[in-house]
């Protein structure tokens, strides 16, 4: 084993466990920026709308299958709609950290 490798590994472990990673994004130059509630809201709104429309498009484009929207699709539609609503409620909260 390389001499001193255990010390380096222990130091790295202490460094990473001591760092707070909750809502921080690390950019290439080492600066940390926080995600704002507005940014998180826009992302959730986008994911919710995209997921909702994708689920409906799958049902519309899959013409050979009968039965319409089933229970699993209904739950998925409700989850995507709830995600979009949560995103909408976060957008007006502005630049406060999420």
TARAQUI-V357709 format. One record per pair of residues at least 6 apart in sequence whose ideal C-beta (glycine too) atoms are under 6 Angstrom apart, sorted by sequence separation. I is the first residue (numbers start at 0). J is the second residue. D is the distance in Angstrom with one decimal. If there is no record, write none. Layout:
((I,J,D) (I,J,D))
//
This chain:
((25,31,5.8) (23,31,4.8) (24,32,5.5) (58,68,5.6) (22,33,5.6) (22,34,5.7) (54,72,5.9) (54,75,5.4) (54,76,5.5) (51,79,4.0) (50,79,3.9) (47,79,5.0) (47,82,3.6) (48,83,5.4) (46,82,5.9) (47,83,2.8) (43,82,5.4) (44,83,5.3) (47,86,5.8) (43,85,5.5) (44,86,3.2) (43,86,3.2) (44,87,5.9) (40,86,4.6) (40,89,3.0) (39,89,5.6) (40,90,3.8) (36,89,4.8) (37,90,5.5) (36,92,4.1) (37,93,5.8) (39,97,4.5) (35,94,4.6) (36,95,5.3) (36,97,5.0) (33,96,4.2) (34,97,4.9) (22,97,5.4))
//
